[in-house]
Amino acid sequence: MRRLPTTTIGFGVLTDLRPVAIPQARRALATHRLFAAVLMMAAALRVVTMLGYRPAQLYWYDSFSYLDAAVHLRPSAAFHPIGYPLLLRALWPFHSVEVIAAVQHTMGLGIGLMIYVLLRRKSLPAWGATLATVPVLFDASFLRLEHAVLSDTQFVFLVVAGLVTLMWSPELSARAATGAGLLFATAALTRTIALPLLVVVLVLLAVRRAGWRPLAAMAIAGTLPLAAYAGWYDHYHGRFALSGADGVALWARTMTFADCAVIEPPPEEAKLCPNGTVVDAASEYVWAPGASLNRLPGDRFSHNDLARSFALRAIAAQPFDYLREVVRDTWLTFAWTPVAHPARTTPAFGFGRGSRPLPGFPLIDKVREQYDTDIRGLYSVEPYASFLVAYQYPAYLRGPLLGVILAVGGLGAVLRRRTALLPWGVAAALLVGPVAVLDFDHRYVLPVIPFACLAAALAVPAIRRPSRPIPPRRP
């Protein structure tokens, strides 16, 4: 019987490829051995988090409104667009918030992996690319965020994926720009702060002279899904918009400086002037019972358009007061000890021991019945919780260090505009944007970190070896 060659289909193919595949695999493992070890340690930390705190962190009222929207698939009349509920809807067959946390922890690892792969493609050494992923993979604040039923992890994952798509090749193609536009649109449907971010990215690409075809492709791909969602929102709520809270948020921002003697609002808007109610952060005016907005008849969000009109008038009348408040609150980012702003929040060191029962509200009972019958208050499990309680204090990116990372990235954005400008611009927009439209919160700072680290990593080679000007040619 004639012997079959090793290239015959089946096991013969494997036999033929084995001498080639094994050395390639070994070389790849040797090249990325450091990052592989770091990624495994980061994965182990996430397993410890899931073992130490069960079932997952659920916040009133955000987490339950997301879960309720996932069951009923309708646009929220207030803050939350549909992007994150769509993910929760996809995970609904598991009927487990623990599965949600596991998926988000995987996304956290994916964020680090995307940063590493992009930096290696940009010719950074393995140790440098790995170092840039350390804050995202090991900061305890990211572990807590991934373990919570909140949209932030999905938002960061989508924006990082969009940025990697834009930066993957030296020349941006229309196809890549289309993919990035869809990713940024999905991020905007996850958290509306990505809507101005899309504009910022388009402007930065124009500065880099990316070409009109990629710019048009990204603009169209980023706009069409948002327009479709706004039409769906209009069908339910009678307004072509992505949310019904943008005006309320901006009104709350102005309550820390608004002076109606200067603004001189018309009578209808004058009802929203400061009325003597004082809280410890701008965002608290949204919920403060005594605030002027909450004394108007009906739901606070039913006055969204009026609140927006007042806020824009206040900013136009007092632009320097507005800028002062934005700068002052943004500066809280760089404090050595994390600032609780508002005071009721836990800005960084939130891993603790014991249990946290859920409040008794009808929406919680409804979500428990429809999404996960095992939903209950978070409780800690030893010895994992004690490890994380001790771990969180050294494993926190202090504000001054983040400031240094941003400064390095900013310098690189000047010296190496084609590579460092885009991630640094995204980091700056994510740092200032939430403060400008609502308030500072430590949770809102976390999405800044991966982009700041990416920009700084790309900047270091340019700072160490600045490009020399090309001498003019001799005639």
C-alpha positions as CSV (number, residue, x, y, z in Angstrom):
1,M,0.0,0.0,0.0
2,R,1.3,3.4,-1.0
3,R,2.2,5.6,2.0
4,L,0.3,8.9,2.1
5,P,2.4,12.1,2.2
6,T,2.3,14.1,5.4
7,T,0.5,16.9,3.6
8,T,-2.7,14.8,3.3
9,I,-5.6,16.3,5.2
10,G,-6.2,15.4,8.8
11,F,-3.4,14.4,11.1
12,G,-0.9,14.6,8.2
13,V,-1.4,18.3,8.0
14,L,-0.6,18.6,11.7
15,T,2.4,16.4,11.3
16,D,3.7,18.6,8.4
17,L,3.1,21.9,10.3
18,R,4.4,20.8,13.7
19,P,8.1,21.5,13.0
20,V,7.2,25.1,11.9
21,A,4.5,25.9,14.4
22,I,6.3,24.8,17.6
23,P,9.4,27.1,17.1
24,Q,7.1,30.0,16.1
25,A,5.0,29.5,19.3
26,R,8.1,29.3,21.4
27,R,9.5,32.5,19.8
28,A,6.2,34.3,20.4
29,L,6.1,33.1,24.0
30,A,9.7,34.3,24.6
31,T,8.9,37.7,23.0
32,H,5.9,38.3,25.1
33,R,6.9,36.3,28.2
34,L,6.9,39.3,30.5
35,F,3.5,40.5,29.5
36,A,2.1,37.0,29.7
37,A,3.2,36.7,33.3
38,V,1.8,40.1,34.1
39,L,-1.5,39.3,32.5
40,M,-1.8,36.0,34.4
41,M,-1.2,37.9,37.7
42,A,-3.9,40.4,36.7
43,A,-6.3,37.6,35.9
44,A,-5.6,36.0,39.3
45,L,-6.4,39.3,41.0
46,R,-9.8,39.3,39.3
47,V,-10.5,35.8,40.4
48,V,-9.7,36.8,44.0
49,T,-12.1,39.8,43.6
50,M,-14.9,37.5,42.4
51,L,-14.2,35.1,45.3
52,G,-13.9,37.8,47.9
53,Y,-17.0,39.9,47.1
54,R,-20.3,38.2,46.1
55,P,-22.4,38.4,44.1
56,A,-21.4,41.7,42.5
57,Q,-21.5,45.4,43.5
58,L,-25.0,46.8,42.9
59,Y,-25.6,50.5,43.3
60,W,-28.9,52.2,43.9
61,Y,-30.2,53.5,41.6
62,D,-27.9,53.1,38.6
63,S,-27.4,49.3,38.6
64,F,-31.1,48.5,38.9
65,S,-32.2,50.9,36.2
66,Y,-29.7,49.3,33.9
67,L,-31.0,45.8,34.7
68,D,-34.6,47.0,34.3
69,A,-33.8,48.5,30.9
70,A,-32.1,45.3,29.9
71,V,-35.3,43.3,30.6
72,H,-37.7,45.7,28.9
73,L,-35.3,47.2,26.2
74,R,-36.6,50.8,26.2
75,P,-34.6,54.1,26.2
76,S,-34.3,55.6,29.6
77,A,-36.0,59.0,30.0
78,A,-33.2,60.2,32.2
79,F,-29.4,59.6,32.2
80,H,-28.7,56.1,30.8
81,P,-28.7,55.3,27.1
82,I,-29.2,51.8,25.8
83,G,-25.6,50.6,25.2
84,Y,-24.9,48.9,28.5
85,P,-28.4,47.4,28.9
86,L,-27.8,45.7,25.5
87,L,-24.8,43.9,27.0
88,L,-26.9,43.0,30.1
89,R,-29.7,41.8,27.8
90,A,-27.2,39.5,26.0
91,L,-26.2,38.0,29.4
92,W,-29.8,37.7,30.6
93,P,-30.2,34.0,29.8
94,F,-27.6,33.3,32.6
95,H,-29.8,35.1,35.2
96,S,-26.7,36.0,37.2
97,V,-25.0,39.3,38.0
98,E,-21.9,37.3,38.8
99,V,-21.7,36.4,35.1
100,I,-21.9,40.2,34.4
101,A,-19.0,40.8,36.7
102,A,-16.9,38.0,35.1
103,V,-17.5,39.4,31.6
104,Q,-16.4,42.9,32.8
105,H,-13.3,41.5,34.5
106,T,-12.5,39.9,31.1
107,M,-13.0,43.2,29.4
108,G,-10.5,44.8,31.9
109,L,-7.9,42.2,30.9
110,G,-8.8,43.0,27.2
111,I,-8.1,46.7,27.7
112,G,-4.6,45.9,29.0
113,L,-4.0,43.5,26.1
114,M,-5.1,46.0,23.5
115,I,-2.8,48.6,24.9
116,Y,0.1,46.2,24.9
117,V,-0.4,44.9,21.4
118,L,-0.7,48.5,20.0
119,L,2.5,49.6,21.7
120,R,4.4,46.6,20.5
121,R,3.2,47.3,17.0
122,K,4.5,50.8,17.4
123,S,8.0,49.3,18.1
124,L,8.1,49.8,21.9
125,P,10.1,47.2,23.8
126,A,8.2,44.5,25.7
127,W,9.1,46.0,29.1
128,G,7.9,49.4,28.1
129,A,4.6,48.2,26.6
130,T,4.0,46.0,29.7
131,L,4.7,48.9,32.1
132,A,2.1,51.0,30.3
133,T,-0.6,48.4,31.1
134,V,0.2,48.1,34.8
135,P,-2.2,50.8,36.1
136,V,-5.1,49.4,34.2
137,L,-4.4,45.8,35.2
138,F,-3.5,46.3,38.8
139,D,-5.1,49.4,40.2
140,A,-7.6,48.3,42.8
141,S,-10.1,51.0,41.6
142,F,-10.3,49.1,38.3
143,L,-11.0,45.9,40.1
144,R,-13.9,47.5,42.0
145,L,-15.3,49.1,38.9
146,E,-15.2,45.9,36.8
147,H,-17.0,44.1,39.7
148,A,-19.9,46.6,39.7
149,V,-23.0,46.6,37.5
150,L,-22.1,49.9,35.9
151,S,-21.4,50.9,32.3
152,D,-17.9,52.3,32.9
153,T,-15.9,49.2,32.0
154,Q,-17.7,48.6,28.7
155,F,-17.3,52.3,27.9
156,V,-13.5,52.2,28.4
157,F,-13.2,48.9,26.4
158,L,-15.1,50.4,23.5
159,V,-13.1,53.7,23.4
160,V,-9.8,51.8,23.7
161,A,-10.9,49.4,20.9
162,G,-11.8,52.5,18.7
163,L,-8.5,54.2,19.4
164,V,-6.5,51.0,18.6
165,T,-8.4,50.7,15.3
166,L,-7.5,54.3,14.4
167,M,-3.9,53.9,15.3
168,W,-3.2,50.4,14.0
169,S,-1.8,51.4,10.6
170,P,0.4,54.4,9.8
171,E,-2.1,55.5,7.2
172,L,-5.8,55.5,8.2
173,S,-8.0,53.8,5.8
174,A,-11.7,54.5,5.3
175,R,-12.5,50.9,6.4
176,A,-10.7,51.3,9.7
177,A,-12.2,54.8,10.2
178,T,-15.7,53.2,9.7
179,G,-15.0,50.6,12.3
180,A,-13.7,53.2,14.7
181,G,-16.7,55.4,14.1
182,L,-19.1,52.5,15.0
183,L,-17.1,51.7,18.2
184,F,-17.2,55.4,19.3
185,A,-20.9,55.5,18.5
186,T,-21.5,52.4,20.6
187,A,-19.4,54.1,23.4
188,A,-21.7,57.2,23.2
189,L,-24.7,54.9,23.5
190,T,-23.0,53.5,26.6
191,R,-22.1,56.8,28.2
192,T,-23.1,60.1,26.5
193,I,-19.7,61.7,27.4
194,A,-18.4,59.9,24.3
195,L,-20.5,62.1,22.1
196,P,-18.2,65.1,22.4
197,L,-15.3,62.7,22.4
198,L,-16.3,61.6,18.9
199,V,-16.0,65.3,17.8
200,V,-12.6,65.7,19.6
201,V,-11.2,62.6,17.8
202,L,-12.4,63.9,14.4
203,V,-10.8,67.3,15.0
204,L,-7.5,65.6,16.1
205,L,-7.6,63.4,13.0
206,A,-8.0,66.5,10.9
207,V,-5.0,68.1,12.6
208,R,-3.0,65.0,11.7
209,R,-4.2,65.4,8.1
210,A,-5.8,61.9,8.0
211,G,-7.6,62.7,4.7
212,W,-11.2,63.6,3.9
213,R,-12.3,60.0,3.1
214,P,-11.4,58.5,6.5
215,L,-12.8,61.6,8.2
216,A,-16.1,61.3,6.3
217,A,-16.3,57.6,6.9
218,M,-15.8,58.0,10.6
219,A,-18.3,60.9,10.9
220,I,-21.0,58.9,9.0
221,A,-20.4,55.7,10.9
222,G,-20.3,57.5,14.2
223,T,-23.5,59.6,13.5
224,L,-25.9,57.1,11.9
225,P,-26.3,54.8,15.0
226,L,-26.7,57.8,17.2
227,A,-29.4,59.3,14.9
228,A,-31.2,55.9,14.8
229,Y,-31.2,55.8,18.6
230,A,-32.4,59.4,18.9
231,G,-35.3,58.5,16.6
232,W,-36.1,55.6,18.8
233,Y,-35.9,57.8,21.9
234,D,-38.2,60.3,20.2
235,H,-40.8,57.5,19.6
236,Y,-40.9,56.9,23.4
237,H,-40.3,60.3,24.9
238,G,-41.2,62.8,22.2
239,R,-37.7,64.3,21.9
240,F,-35.0,63.7,19.3
241,A,-32.2,63.1,21.8
242,L,-29.9,60.6,23.4
243,S,-31.0,61.3,27.0
244,G,-33.3,63.5,29.0
245,A,-30.8,64.7,31.6
246,D,-28.1,66.7,29.8
247,G,-29.8,70.0,30.6
248,V,-30.4,69.0,34.3
249,A,-26.7,68.0,34.6
250,L,-25.5,71.3,33.1
251,W,-27.9,73.3,35.3
252,A,-26.4,71.5,38.4
253,R,-22.9,72.5,37.2
254,T,-23.9,76.2,37.2
255,M,-25.4,76.1,40.7
256,T,-22.0,76.6,42.2
257,F,-21.5,80.0,40.6
258,A,-24.8,81.3,39.1
259,D,-25.8,84.8,40.0
260,C,-29.2,85.7,38.6
261,A,-28.5,89.4,39.2
262,V,-25.8,89.0,36.5
263,I,-27.6,86.5,34.3
264,E,-31.0,88.3,34.2
265,P,-33.0,85.2,33.1
266,P,-36.5,85.5,31.7
267,P,-39.3,84.8,34.3
268,E,-39.7,81.1,33.4
269,E,-36.0,80.4,33.8
270,A,-35.8,82.5,36.9
271,K,-37.5,79.7,38.8
272,L,-34.2,77.8,38.4
273,C,-32.0,80.4,40.1
274,P,-30.1,79.4,43.3
275,N,-32.4,79.6,46.2
276,G,-30.0,79.3,49.2
277,T,-29.8,75.5,49.2
278,V,-26.1,74.5,49.7
279,V,-24.6,71.1,49.0
280,D,-21.0,69.9,48.9
281,A,-20.7,69.1,45.1
282,A,-22.4,70.4,42.0
283,S,-23.9,67.0,41.1
284,E,-25.7,66.9,44.4
285,Y,-28.0,69.7,43.2
286,V,-29.6,67.1,40.9
287,W,-31.0,65.2,43.9
288,A,-31.2,67.8,46.6
289,P,-34.9,68.1,47.6
290,G,-34.5,71.8,48.4
291,A,-32.8,72.8,45.1
292,S,-34.9,75.1,42.9
293,L,-35.3,72.5,40.1
294,N,-36.7,69.9,42.5
295,R,-39.3,72.4,43.8
296,L,-40.9,72.7,40.4
297,P,-44.0,70.5,39.8
298,G,-43.5,67.2,38.1
299,D,-40.4,65.0,37.6
300,R,-37.1,66.9,37.6
301,F,-36.2,65.5,34.2
302,S,-39.4,66.9,32.7
303,H,-37.8,70.3,33.0
304,N,-34.6,69.3,31.1
305,D,-35.0,71.8,28.2
306,L,-35.7,74.7,30.6
307,A,-32.7,73.7,32.7
308,R,-30.4,73.6,29.7
309,S,-31.6,77.0,28.5
310,F,-30.9,78.5,32.0
311,A,-27.4,76.8,32.2
312,L,-26.3,78.0,28.8
313,R,-27.5,81.5,29.7
314,A,-25.6,81.4,32.9
315,I,-22.4,80.2,31.3
316,A,-22.6,82.9,28.6
317,A,-23.1,85.6,31.3
318,Q,-20.4,84.3,33.7
319,P,-17.8,82.5,31.5
320,F,-14.9,83.1,33.8
321,D,-16.8,81.9,36.9
322,Y,-17.7,78.7,35.0
323,L,-14.1,78.1,33.9
324,R,-12.9,78.7,37.5
325,E,-15.3,76.0,38.8
326,V,-14.3,73.6,36.1
327,V,-10.5,74.1,36.7
328,R,-11.0,73.9,40.5
329,D,-12.9,70.6,40.4
330,T,-10.6,69.1,37.7
331,W,-7.7,69.9,40.0
332,L,-9.1,67.5,42.6
333,T,-7.8,64.7,40.2
334,F,-4.2,65.4,41.3
335,A,-4.6,65.2,45.1
336,W,-2.3,62.7,46.8
337,T,-5.1,61.4,49.0
338,P,-8.3,60.8,46.9
339,V,-10.9,63.4,47.6
340,A,-14.5,62.3,48.4
341,H,-16.5,64.5,46.1
342,P,-19.4,64.4,46.8
343,A,-18.7,63.5,50.5
344,R,-21.0,60.5,50.4
345,T,-18.8,58.7,47.9
346,T,-15.9,56.3,48.5
347,P,-13.3,57.7,46.1
348,A,-10.8,54.9,46.1
349,F,-10.3,52.5,49.0
350,G,-13.7,50.8,48.9
351,F,-12.8,47.2,49.5
352,G,-14.1,46.4,53.0
353,R,-15.3,43.5,55.2
354,G,-18.9,42.5,56.1
355,S,-22.1,42.9,54.2
356,R,-24.0,45.8,52.6
357,P,-27.8,45.1,52.5
358,L,-29.8,46.5,49.6
359,P,-32.4,49.2,50.3
360,G,-36.1,48.3,50.1
361,F,-37.4,49.7,46.8
362,P,-40.0,48.3,44.4
363,L,-37.6,48.5,41.5
364,I,-35.1,46.2,43.3
365,D,-37.8,43.6,43.9
366,K,-38.8,43.8,40.2
367,V,-35.3,43.3,39.0
368,R,-34.7,40.5,41.4
369,E,-37.8,38.7,40.1
370,Q,-37.1,39.3,36.4
371,Y,-33.3,39.3,35.9
372,D,-31.7,37.4,38.8
373,T,-33.5,35.9,41.8
374,D,-30.2,35.6,43.7
375,I,-29.6,39.4,43.7
376,R,-28.7,40.5,47.2
377,G,-26.5,42.9,49.0
378,L,-22.7,42.6,48.6
379,Y,-20.9,40.5,51.2
380,S,-17.3,39.7,51.7
381,V,-15.7,36.2,51.9
382,E,-12.5,35.5,53.8
383,P,-9.5,35.2,53.3
384,Y,-9.9,36.9,49.9
385,A,-11.5,40.1,51.2
386,S,-8.7,40.7,53.7
387,F,-6.1,40.3,51.0
388,L,-7.9,42.9,48.8
389,V,-8.4,45.3,51.7
390,A,-4.6,45.3,52.3
391,Y,-3.8,45.3,48.6
392,Q,-5.9,48.4,47.7
393,Y,-3.8,50.9,49.6
394,P,-0.5,50.4,47.7
395,A,-2.3,49.5,44.5
396,Y,-3.7,53.0,43.8
397,L,-2.4,55.4,41.1
398,R,-1.9,58.6,43.1
399,G,-3.0,61.9,41.6
400,P,0.5,63.5,41.3
401,L,1.7,60.4,39.4
402,L,-1.2,60.6,37.0
403,G,-0.3,64.3,36.6
404,V,3.2,63.3,35.6
405,I,1.9,60.7,33.1
406,L,-0.4,63.3,31.6
407,A,2.5,65.8,31.4
408,V,4.8,63.3,29.6
409,G,2.0,62.4,27.2
410,G,1.3,66.1,26.5
411,L,5.0,66.7,25.7
412,G,4.9,63.7,23.4
413,A,1.8,65.0,21.7
414,V,3.8,68.1,20.7
415,L,7.0,66.2,19.7
416,R,5.4,63.2,18.2
417,R,2.0,64.4,17.0
418,R,1.2,61.5,14.6
419,T,1.3,58.9,17.4
420,A,0.9,60.5,20.8
421,L,-1.6,63.3,20.0
422,L,-4.7,61.2,19.6
423,P,-4.5,59.2,22.9
424,W,-3.5,62.3,24.8
425,G,-6.3,64.3,23.4
426,V,-8.8,61.5,24.4
427,A,-7.3,61.5,27.9
428,A,-7.6,65.3,28.2
429,A,-11.2,65.3,26.9
430,L,-12.2,62.5,29.4
431,L,-10.5,64.4,32.2
432,V,-12.2,67.7,31.7
433,G,-15.5,66.7,29.9
434,P,-17.4,65.2,32.9
435,V,-16.4,68.1,35.1
436,A,-17.5,70.6,32.5
437,V,-21.0,69.1,32.0
438,L,-21.7,68.0,35.6
439,D,-19.0,67.5,38.2
440,F,-15.8,65.8,39.4
441,D,-16.0,62.2,40.6
442,H,-13.1,59.8,41.1
443,R,-15.0,57.2,39.1
444,Y,-15.0,59.6,36.1
445,V,-11.2,59.9,36.3
446,L,-10.5,56.2,35.8
447,P,-11.3,56.2,32.1
448,V,-8.5,58.8,31.7
449,I,-5.8,56.4,32.9
450,P,-5.4,53.9,30.0
451,F,-5.2,56.7,27.4
452,A,-2.8,58.8,29.5
453,C,-0.5,55.8,29.9
454,L,-0.7,55.0,26.2
455,A,0.2,58.6,25.2
456,A,3.1,58.7,27.7
457,A,4.5,55.4,26.5
458,L,4.4,56.7,22.9
459,A,5.9,59.9,24.0
460,V,9.0,58.6,25.8
461,P,11.0,57.7,22.7
462,A,10.3,61.1,21.2
463,I,11.4,62.8,24.4
464,R,14.6,60.8,24.7
465,R,15.4,61.1,21.0
466,P,13.7,64.2,19.6
467,S,13.5,64.3,15.9
468,R,16.0,66.5,14.2
469,P,15.0,69.0,11.6
470,I,15.7,67.9,8.0
471,P,18.4,70.2,6.5
472,P,17.3,72.0,3.4
473,R,18.5,70.6,0.1
474,R,21.3,72.3,-1.7
475,P,20.2,74.0,-4.9
